[in-house]
Amino acid sequence: MKIFLDTANIKEISQYAYIIDGVTTNPTLMAQEKTGYQIRDHITEIAKIVHGPISVEAMSQTAPEIIIEAEELAAISPNVVVKIPMNEAGLQAAKVLSDRGVKTNITLIFSANQAYLAAKAGATYASIFVGRLDDIGHDGIQVVSDSMEIFRQHKLETELITASVRHPLHVINAAKAGSHVITIPPKVLSLMFRHNLTDVGLKKFSDDWAQLAKKQGTGI
């Protein structure tokens, strides 16, 4: 399962560049960055750090407008994947863009039906928002599992992204469900490095080494 970092922050992307496979952004994340960059320049900076896919959202509403905006975004970098909303206009645009070789990420998917339609439209990626489903009492990971079963049975080429991740358990469950990709906020990714027993063990090793060095002197 590939890891995309869900952020537009250059510092965070640089910090985790060695372990991530791509980046996903959205208008909210972009608006939080007060870099002074234009969107084009910001995406160019990200592409210098991460050589994998970079999702950038198209904000147009009609299919013809989405297609024009998507082609402009895709021209920024070969890494760009254009995020398109899960609605009829979005799927119409995704079909045209797919035929033209523009990579797309259908976003705000909340059901296996929607994921299937995104794949049929030729989307490169389909993003299921598991956290938002969990927030309203649904089982987001089950939607991932159902969608993956459909993708496998029908040999669909679209890659499924588990998005709207709230905690490390979402990551484990998405991997078990067979998700192709998971997009993780930096604060959740940072938690994955940690475990209380690891911290205790490292402190014990450090303390024991300090005691040994005190007895024997510095050096190995």
C-alpha positions as CSV (number, residue, x, y, z in Angstrom):
1,M,0.0,0.0,0.0
2,K,1.4,3.3,-1.1
3,I,1.5,6.3,1.3
4,F,0.5,9.8,0.1
5,L,1.0,12.6,2.6
6,D,-2.1,14.7,3.0
7,T,-0.7,18.2,3.2
8,A,0.5,21.2,1.2
9,N,3.2,22.2,3.7
10,I,6.6,22.2,2.2
11,K,8.4,21.5,5.5
12,E,6.2,18.5,6.3
13,I,6.7,17.1,2.8
14,S,10.4,17.5,3.1
15,Q,10.4,15.8,6.5
16,Y,8.7,12.7,5.3
17,A,9.9,12.6,1.7
18,Y,12.0,9.5,2.3
19,I,9.0,7.4,3.2
20,I,6.1,8.7,1.1
21,D,5.1,7.9,-2.4
22,G,3.1,11.0,-3.2
23,V,1.2,14.0,-1.9
24,T,-2.5,15.0,-1.8
25,T,-3.7,18.6,-1.4
26,N,-7.0,20.3,-1.4
27,P,-8.1,24.0,-1.4
28,T,-8.3,24.1,2.4
29,L,-4.7,22.7,2.8
30,M,-3.5,25.1,0.1
31,A,-5.2,28.1,1.8
32,Q,-3.5,27.3,5.1
33,E,0.0,27.8,3.5
34,K,1.0,31.5,3.6
35,T,4.1,31.1,1.5
36,G,3.4,33.9,-1.0
37,Y,3.6,31.4,-3.8
38,Q,1.1,31.2,-6.6
39,I,-0.6,27.8,-6.8
40,R,1.6,26.9,-9.9
41,D,4.8,27.8,-8.0
42,H,3.7,26.0,-4.9
43,I,3.0,22.8,-6.8
44,T,6.4,23.2,-8.6
45,E,8.1,23.4,-5.2
46,I,6.4,20.2,-4.0
47,A,7.4,18.4,-7.3
48,K,11.0,19.2,-6.5
49,I,10.7,17.2,-3.3
50,V,8.4,14.4,-4.2
51,H,8.7,12.6,-7.5
52,G,5.4,10.7,-7.2
53,P,1.8,11.8,-7.8
54,I,0.7,15.2,-6.5
55,S,-3.1,15.6,-6.3
56,V,-4.3,19.2,-7.0
57,E,-8.0,20.0,-6.9
58,A,-10.0,21.5,-9.8
59,M,-12.7,23.9,-8.6
60,S,-14.7,24.4,-11.8
61,Q,-18.4,23.2,-11.8
62,T,-19.3,22.1,-15.3
63,A,-17.6,19.3,-17.3
64,P,-16.2,21.6,-20.0
65,E,-14.8,24.0,-17.4
66,I,-13.3,21.1,-15.3
67,I,-11.6,19.8,-18.4
68,I,-10.0,23.2,-19.2
69,E,-8.8,23.7,-15.6
70,A,-7.6,20.2,-15.3
71,E,-5.4,20.5,-18.4
72,E,-4.0,23.7,-17.1
73,L,-3.1,22.1,-13.8
74,A,-1.7,19.0,-15.5
75,A,0.6,21.2,-17.5
76,I,2.4,22.4,-14.3
77,S,4.2,19.1,-13.8
78,P,4.0,15.5,-15.0
79,N,3.5,14.6,-11.4
80,V,0.1,16.4,-11.1
81,V,-3.0,14.3,-10.6
82,V,-6.2,16.4,-10.9
83,K,-8.7,16.0,-8.1
84,I,-12.3,16.0,-9.5
85,P,-15.5,15.9,-7.5
86,M,-17.7,12.8,-7.4
87,N,-20.7,14.0,-9.4
88,E,-22.0,13.6,-13.0
89,A,-20.1,16.6,-14.3
90,G,-16.9,15.3,-12.7
91,L,-17.2,11.9,-14.1
92,Q,-17.9,13.3,-17.6
93,A,-14.8,15.3,-17.3
94,A,-12.8,12.4,-16.0
95,K,-13.7,10.3,-19.0
96,V,-12.5,12.9,-21.4
97,L,-9.4,13.6,-19.5
98,S,-8.6,9.9,-19.2
99,D,-8.8,9.6,-23.0
100,R,-6.4,12.5,-23.2
101,G,-3.9,11.0,-20.8
102,V,-4.5,13.4,-17.9
103,K,-4.3,11.6,-14.5
104,T,-7.4,12.2,-12.3
105,N,-8.4,11.5,-8.7
106,I,-12.1,11.4,-8.1
107,T,-12.7,12.8,-4.6
108,L,-15.4,12.8,-2.0
109,I,-16.5,9.2,-2.6
110,F,-18.6,7.7,0.2
111,S,-20.0,4.4,-1.4
112,A,-18.9,1.4,-3.4
113,N,-21.3,2.5,-6.1
114,Q,-19.5,5.8,-6.4
115,A,-16.1,4.1,-6.5
116,Y,-17.3,1.8,-9.2
117,L,-18.6,4.7,-11.3
118,A,-15.3,6.5,-10.9
119,A,-13.4,3.5,-12.1
120,K,-15.8,3.1,-15.1
121,A,-15.1,6.7,-16.0
122,G,-11.4,5.9,-16.2
123,A,-10.2,7.7,-13.1
124,T,-6.6,7.1,-12.2
125,Y,-7.5,7.1,-8.5
126,A,-10.8,7.0,-6.5
127,S,-10.7,8.5,-3.0
128,I,-13.0,7.1,-0.3
129,F,-13.3,9.3,2.8
130,V,-13.5,6.8,5.6
131,G,-13.2,9.3,8.5
132,R,-16.2,11.3,7.4
133,L,-18.2,8.1,7.0
134,D,-17.2,6.9,10.5
135,D,-18.2,10.4,11.8
136,I,-21.8,9.8,10.8
137,G,-22.0,6.2,12.2
138,H,-21.1,4.3,9.0
139,D,-18.2,1.9,8.5
140,G,-15.7,3.6,6.2
141,I,-13.3,0.7,6.0
142,Q,-16.1,-1.6,4.9
143,V,-16.7,0.7,1.9
144,V,-13.0,0.3,1.1
145,S,-13.2,-3.4,1.4
146,D,-16.4,-3.7,-0.8
147,S,-14.9,-1.4,-3.4
148,M,-11.6,-3.4,-3.5
149,E,-13.6,-6.6,-4.0
150,I,-15.4,-5.0,-7.0
151,F,-12.1,-3.7,-8.4
152,R,-10.4,-7.1,-8.2
153,Q,-13.3,-9.1,-9.5
154,H,-13.8,-6.9,-12.6
155,K,-10.0,-6.1,-13.1
156,L,-10.5,-2.4,-12.9
157,E,-7.3,-0.4,-13.3
158,T,-8.3,2.5,-11.1
159,E,-6.3,2.6,-7.8
160,L,-8.3,3.1,-4.6
161,I,-7.2,5.7,-2.1
162,T,-8.3,5.5,1.5
163,A,-8.7,9.1,2.5
164,S,-9.9,11.2,5.5
165,V,-7.8,9.2,7.8
166,R,-8.2,9.9,11.5
167,H,-5.8,7.6,13.3
168,P,-3.2,4.8,12.8
169,L,-5.9,2.1,13.1
170,H,-7.4,3.4,9.9
171,V,-4.0,2.8,8.2
172,I,-3.8,-0.9,9.4
173,N,-7.4,-1.6,8.5
174,A,-7.0,0.0,5.0
175,A,-4.0,-2.2,4.4
176,K,-5.8,-5.3,5.5
177,A,-8.7,-4.3,3.2
178,G,-6.3,-4.2,0.3
179,S,-6.4,-0.4,-0.4
180,H,-3.8,0.5,-3.1
181,V,-3.0,3.8,-1.5
182,I,-3.6,5.6,1.8
183,T,-3.3,9.4,2.2
184,I,-2.3,10.3,5.7
185,P,-2.1,13.7,7.5
186,P,1.3,14.4,9.0
187,K,0.0,14.2,12.6
188,V,-1.3,10.7,12.0
189,L,1.9,9.6,10.2
190,S,4.0,10.8,13.1
191,L,2.0,8.6,15.5
192,M,2.8,5.6,13.5
193,F,6.5,5.9,14.4
194,R,5.7,5.7,18.1
195,H,5.0,3.0,20.6
196,N,5.3,3.2,24.4
197,L,7.3,-0.1,24.5
198,T,9.7,1.3,21.9
199,D,10.2,4.4,24.0
200,V,10.8,2.4,27.2
201,G,13.2,0.0,25.4
202,L,15.2,2.8,23.9
203,K,15.5,4.6,27.2
204,K,16.6,1.4,28.9
205,F,19.3,0.8,26.2
206,S,20.5,4.4,26.6
207,D,20.7,4.2,30.4
208,D,22.5,0.9,30.3
209,W,25.0,2.2,27.7
210,A,25.6,5.3,29.8
211,Q,26.3,3.1,32.8
212,L,28.7,0.9,30.8
213,A,30.5,3.9,29.4
214,K,30.9,5.3,32.9
215,K,32.6,2.1,34.0
216,Q,34.8,1.5,31.0
217,G,35.3,5.0,29.7
218,T,34.1,6.4,26.4
219,G,34.4,4.6,23.0
220,I,33.4,1.1,21.8
